[in-house]
């Protein structure tokens, strides 16, 4: 792309891409630089065996994505939007609490600490070491500082790396996930973008990777300003399949795990209904006829997250550029949401 063509592109998208370009390096540094606090979180979880993940927006999507990884270690983990915790409270007793906020300054974060004072087993995950969140409780701090672009990209990958540090402290082997950060794949997204050219909306869906699907749906909505949303694979099957058709693009996420067959079956159903289906695939399974498959090497757990998330982000940005003339520049919101 020429310099002149680059200058004509929306400044907001250029800012997003600048964040994305450094996300792998910052994620690796975040994993390596937070072992002390990660050990403290692991010690708390060893005592409570119960985890409450609180956040808003992309931070909540990360919580949704890591729920199954903590549960696989015998920890009763649940992710809840902070706004919901403030109005329909789950008990904080005998629980380890992880409050996640990119900025550490979201309105709900400030109110939650103001009303509860936190607990001895409350920890933060944030990109900003000088934030209110980081000052309120021991916190894992993402490397690279505050994310300035509107849609969350680098902050998501970095926050997953912070969770990887906690999971490693709990005894999970981080090698395969770290390998994906060190050597990312960059498959082409051109066919996928073409397949979505006539879609009026996009739905994302996964099974074990549902949290990743939710994060990508949020980014699609923020950048393209179209009503894009996410449904867990089973929930999509139970009625909402009625919406499928040529105008509804379906983005699906499939990893090398026990849910791969269910994702493939749902993809076939959507294709039969006429929907353009994009399958982000690190399952190692055979291609689904009729789907546009974006394939990387087989991976599971957080390695699958690191393998597929940046590729999906690239499609998110490219799609938005075809739909909104000033994509990446918010018109009704701000990067840090300071009001409830």
C-alpha positions as CSV (number, residue, x, y, z in Angstrom):
1,X,0.0,0.0,0.0
2,X,1.4,3.4,-1.0
3,X,1.9,6.2,1.6
4,X,-0.9,8.2,0.0
5,X,-3.3,5.3,0.2
6,X,-2.4,4.7,3.8
7,X,-3.1,8.3,4.6
8,X,-6.6,8.1,3.1
9,X,-7.5,5.2,5.4
10,X,-9.5,6.0,8.6
11,X,-7.2,7.3,11.4
12,X,-9.1,5.1,13.9
13,X,-8.3,1.9,12.0
14,X,-4.7,2.9,11.6
15,X,-4.6,3.3,15.4
16,X,-6.2,-0.2,15.9
17,X,-3.6,-1.7,13.6
18,X,-0.8,0.0,15.4
19,X,-2.0,-1.6,18.6
20,X,-2.3,-5.0,16.9
21,X,1.2,-4.9,15.5
22,X,2.7,-4.9,19.0
23,X,0.3,-7.2,20.8
24,X,2.3,-10.4,20.6
25,X,5.5,-8.8,22.1
26,X,3.5,-7.0,24.8
27,X,1.7,-10.2,25.7
28,X,5.0,-12.1,26.1
29,X,6.4,-9.4,28.3
30,X,3.1,-9.4,30.3
31,X,3.4,-13.1,30.9
32,X,7.0,-12.8,32.0
33,X,6.6,-9.7,34.2
34,X,3.7,-10.7,36.4
35,X,4.8,-13.9,38.0
36,X,4.8,-12.5,41.6
37,X,1.2,-11.3,41.6
38,X,0.1,-14.4,39.6
39,X,1.5,-16.6,42.4
40,X,-0.6,-14.6,44.9
41,X,-3.7,-15.2,42.8
42,X,-2.9,-18.9,42.5
43,X,-2.4,-19.1,46.3
44,X,-5.8,-17.5,46.8
45,X,-7.5,-19.8,44.4
46,X,-5.8,-22.8,46.1
47,X,-7.6,-21.7,49.2
48,X,-11.0,-20.6,47.9
49,X,-11.4,-22.9,44.8
50,X,-14.0,-20.3,43.7
51,X,-13.4,-17.5,41.1
52,X,-15.5,-14.5,40.3
53,X,-14.4,-12.7,37.1
54,X,-15.7,-9.2,36.9
55,X,-15.4,-6.8,34.0
56,X,-17.2,-4.8,31.3
57,X,-17.1,-4.9,27.5
58,X,-14.0,-6.7,26.2
59,X,-12.8,-7.3,29.7
60,X,-15.9,-9.3,30.4
61,X,-15.4,-11.2,27.1
62,X,-11.9,-12.3,28.3
63,X,-13.5,-13.5,31.5
64,X,-16.0,-15.6,29.5
65,X,-13.1,-17.0,27.5
66,X,-11.1,-18.1,30.4
67,X,-13.9,-19.6,32.5
68,X,-13.4,-23.1,31.1
69,X,-9.7,-23.1,31.7
70,X,-10.1,-22.4,35.4
71,X,-12.9,-24.9,35.6
72,X,-10.7,-27.6,34.1
73,X,-8.5,-27.1,37.1
74,X,-11.3,-27.8,39.5
75,X,-12.0,-24.1,40.2
76,X,-15.6,-23.0,40.3
77,X,-15.3,-20.0,37.9
78,X,-18.0,-17.6,36.7
79,X,-17.6,-14.4,34.7
80,X,-20.2,-11.7,35.3
81,X,-20.5,-8.1,34.0
82,X,-19.6,-5.7,36.7
83,X,-22.9,-3.9,36.0
84,X,-24.8,-7.0,36.8
85,X,-22.8,-7.7,40.0
86,X,-23.7,-4.2,41.2
87,X,-27.4,-4.8,40.8
88,X,-27.8,-8.6,41.3
89,X,-24.9,-9.5,43.6
90,X,-23.2,-12.8,43.8
91,X,-21.7,-13.6,47.2
92,X,-18.1,-12.5,47.6
93,X,-17.6,-14.8,50.6
94,X,-14.9,-17.5,50.1
95,X,-14.2,-16.3,46.6
96,X,-11.2,-15.1,44.7
97,X,-12.2,-12.0,42.7
98,X,-10.5,-10.8,39.5
99,X,-11.6,-7.3,38.4
100,X,-10.5,-6.6,34.9
101,X,-10.4,-3.2,33.3
102,X,-8.1,-2.0,30.5
103,X,-8.0,1.5,31.8
104,X,-8.7,0.7,35.5
105,X,-11.0,3.7,35.5
106,X,-14.4,2.4,34.2
107,X,-17.4,3.8,36.1
108,X,-18.5,0.3,37.3
109,X,-15.0,-0.5,38.7
110,X,-14.8,2.7,40.7
111,X,-18.4,2.2,42.1
112,X,-17.7,-1.5,43.0
113,X,-14.7,-0.6,45.0
114,X,-16.4,2.4,46.5
115,X,-19.4,0.2,47.7
116,X,-17.6,-3.0,48.7
117,X,-14.0,-1.9,49.5
118,X,-12.9,-5.1,47.8
119,X,-11.8,-8.1,49.8
120,X,-8.5,-9.7,50.9
121,X,-8.8,-12.0,47.9
122,X,-9.5,-9.3,45.3
123,X,-7.0,-8.8,42.5
124,X,-6.9,-6.6,39.4
125,X,-5.9,-7.0,35.7
126,X,-5.3,-3.8,33.9
127,X,-3.1,-2.1,31.3
128,X,-2.4,0.9,33.5
129,X,-0.2,0.6,36.6
130,X,-1.2,4.0,37.9
131,X,-5.0,3.5,37.6
132,X,-7.6,3.5,40.4
133,X,-7.9,-0.3,40.0
134,X,-4.2,-0.9,40.4
135,X,-4.2,1.3,43.5
136,X,-7.2,-0.5,45.0
137,X,-5.8,-4.1,45.0
138,X,-2.8,-6.1,44.0
139,X,-2.9,-6.2,40.2
140,X,-1.3,-7.8,37.2
141,X,-0.2,-5.0,34.9
142,X,-0.2,-5.5,31.1
143,X,2.9,-4.4,29.3
144,X,2.9,-1.5,26.9
145,X,0.7,0.9,28.7
146,X,-2.8,2.1,28.0
147,X,-4.5,1.0,24.7
148,X,-5.5,4.1,22.9
149,X,-7.4,2.8,19.8
150,X,-11.1,2.5,20.3
151,X,-11.8,-1.2,19.8
152,X,-10.0,-3.6,22.1
153,X,-7.3,-5.7,20.4
154,X,-3.9,-5.5,22.1
155,X,-5.5,-5.2,25.5
156,X,-7.4,-8.5,24.9
157,X,-4.3,-10.4,23.9
158,X,-2.3,-9.0,26.8
159,X,-5.0,-9.8,29.3
160,X,-5.1,-13.4,28.1
161,X,-1.4,-13.5,28.7
162,X,-2.0,-12.3,32.3
163,X,-4.4,-15.1,32.8
164,X,-1.8,-17.5,31.3
165,X,0.6,-16.4,34.0
166,X,-2.0,-17.2,36.6
167,X,-2.8,-20.6,35.0
168,X,0.9,-21.4,34.8
169,X,1.2,-20.6,38.5
170,X,-1.6,-23.0,39.1
171,X,0.4,-25.7,37.3
172,X,-0.8,-25.5,33.7
173,X,2.0,-25.9,31.1
174,X,2.1,-22.6,29.2
175,X,4.6,-23.8,26.5
176,X,2.1,-24.3,23.6
177,X,0.4,-20.9,24.2
178,X,3.7,-19.1,24.4
179,X,4.8,-20.7,21.1
180,X,1.7,-19.2,19.4
181,X,2.7,-15.8,20.7
182,X,6.2,-16.2,19.5
183,X,5.4,-17.5,16.1
184,X,1.9,-16.3,15.0
185,X,0.4,-17.4,11.7
186,X,-1.1,-15.0,9.3
187,X,-3.5,-16.8,7.0
188,X,-5.3,-14.8,4.3
189,X,-8.7,-13.3,5.1
190,X,-9.5,-12.2,1.5
191,X,-12.0,-14.9,0.8
192,X,-13.8,-14.4,4.1
193,X,-14.1,-10.7,3.5
194,X,-15.6,-11.3,0.1
195,X,-18.1,-13.9,1.5
196,X,-19.4,-11.2,3.9
197,X,-19.8,-8.6,1.3
198,X,-23.6,-8.9,1.2
199,X,-24.2,-9.6,4.9
200,X,-26.3,-7.0,6.7
201,X,-25.2,-8.3,10.1
202,X,-22.7,-10.7,11.5
203,X,-23.2,-13.3,14.3
204,X,-20.3,-15.0,16.0
205,X,-20.4,-18.3,17.7
206,X,-18.3,-20.9,19.4
207,X,-18.3,-23.6,22.1
208,X,-15.2,-23.7,24.2
209,X,-14.0,-20.6,22.4
210,X,-17.3,-18.7,22.9
211,X,-15.6,-15.9,24.9
212,X,-13.4,-15.2,21.9
213,X,-16.5,-15.1,19.7
214,X,-18.0,-12.6,22.0
215,X,-14.9,-10.4,22.0
216,X,-14.9,-10.3,18.2
217,X,-18.6,-9.6,18.0
218,X,-18.1,-6.6,20.2
219,X,-15.3,-5.3,18.0
220,X,-17.3,-5.8,14.8
221,X,-20.2,-3.8,16.3
222,X,-17.9,-1.0,17.6
223,X,-16.0,-0.6,14.3
224,X,-18.6,-1.3,11.6
225,X,-21.6,0.1,13.6
226,X,-23.7,-2.8,12.4
227,X,-25.7,-4.9,14.9
228,X,-23.3,-7.8,15.3
229,X,-23.7,-10.1,18.2
230,X,-22.7,-13.5,19.6
231,X,-24.5,-16.7,20.6
232,X,-22.9,-19.7,22.2
233,X,-23.3,-22.7,19.8
234,X,-25.9,-24.5,21.8
235,X,-27.9,-21.3,22.3
236,X,-27.7,-20.6,18.5
237,X,-29.1,-24.1,17.9
238,X,-32.1,-23.6,20.2
239,X,-34.3,-21.3,18.1
240,X,-32.1,-18.5,16.8
241,X,-31.2,-20.6,13.7
242,X,-34.4,-19.1,12.3
243,X,-32.6,-15.9,11.6
244,X,-30.0,-17.5,9.3
245,X,-29.9,-16.7,5.6
246,X,-27.9,-14.9,3.0
247,X,-27.9,-11.6,4.9
248,X,-26.7,-13.0,8.1
249,X,-23.0,-13.9,8.2
250,X,-21.8,-16.4,10.7
251,X,-18.3,-16.4,12.1
252,X,-17.5,-19.6,14.0
253,X,-14.5,-20.6,16.1
254,X,-13.3,-24.2,16.3
255,X,-10.4,-25.6,18.3
256,X,-8.8,-29.0,18.8
257,X,-11.1,-30.1,21.6
258,X,-14.2,-32.2,22.3
259,X,-16.6,-29.5,21.0
260,X,-15.1,-29.4,17.5
261,X,-17.8,-31.7,16.1
262,X,-20.6,-29.6,17.4
263,X,-19.1,-26.5,15.8
264,X,-18.8,-28.3,12.5
265,X,-22.4,-29.5,12.6
266,X,-23.7,-26.0,13.3
267,X,-21.6,-24.6,10.4
268,X,-23.3,-27.2,8.1
269,X,-26.7,-26.1,9.3
270,X,-25.9,-22.5,8.7
271,X,-24.6,-23.2,5.2
272,X,-27.7,-25.2,4.4
273,X,-29.7,-22.1,5.5
274,X,-27.8,-19.9,3.0
275,X,-25.7,-18.0,5.4
276,X,-22.1,-17.2,4.5
277,X,-20.0,-19.1,7.1
278,X,-16.5,-18.2,8.1
279,X,-14.8,-20.8,10.2
280,X,-11.7,-19.8,12.2
281,X,-10.3,-23.3,12.6
282,X,-7.4,-24.7,14.6
283,X,-9.1,-28.1,15.2
284,X,-7.2,-30.2,12.7
285,X,-10.6,-31.5,11.5
286,X,-11.7,-31.8,7.9
287,X,-13.0,-28.7,6.2
288,X,-16.7,-28.1,6.3
289,X,-18.0,-28.0,2.7
290,X,-19.3,-24.6,1.8
291,X,-17.6,-22.8,4.6
292,X,-14.8,-20.3,4.1
293,X,-12.1,-21.8,6.4
294,X,-9.4,-19.7,7.9
295,X,-7.1,-22.5,9.1
296,X,-4.1,-22.5,11.4
297,X,-2.2,-25.3,13.0
298,X,-4.1,-27.4,15.5
299,X,-4.3,-25.9,19.0
300,X,-6.5,-26.0,22.1
301,X,-7.1,-24.0,25.3
302,X,-5.2,-20.6,25.4
303,X,-3.0,-21.7,22.5
304,X,-6.1,-21.7,20.4
305,X,-7.1,-18.3,21.7
306,X,-3.7,-16.8,20.7
307,X,-3.8,-18.6,17.4
308,X,-7.2,-17.4,16.2
309,X,-7.9,-14.0,18.0
310,X,-5.4,-11.9,15.9
311,X,-6.6,-13.4,12.6
312,X,-10.2,-12.6,13.6
313,X,-9.2,-9.1,14.5
314,X,-7.7,-8.6,11.1
315,X,-11.1,-9.6,9.5
316,X,-12.9,-7.3,11.9
317,X,-10.8,-4.3,10.8
318,X,-11.1,-5.1,7.1
319,X,-14.8,-5.6,7.3
320,X,-15.3,-2.3,9.2
321,X,-13.4,-0.5,6.6
322,X,-15.9,-1.6,3.9
323,X,-18.9,-0.4,6.1
324,X,-18.0,2.8,7.9
325,X,-16.2,5.8,6.3
326,X,-14.6,6.8,9.6
327,X,-14.4,3.4,11.2
328,X,-12.5,3.3,14.5
329,X,-13.6,6.8,15.5
330,X,-16.4,6.5,18.0
331,X,-19.4,8.9,17.5
332,X,-21.5,7.9,20.6
333,X,-19.0,6.6,23.1
334,X,-15.5,6.9,24.4
335,X,-12.6,4.6,24.9
336,X,-13.1,4.8,28.7
337,X,-16.7,4.6,29.8
338,X,-17.0,6.9,32.8
339,X,-20.7,6.9,33.2
340,X,-23.1,4.0,34.0
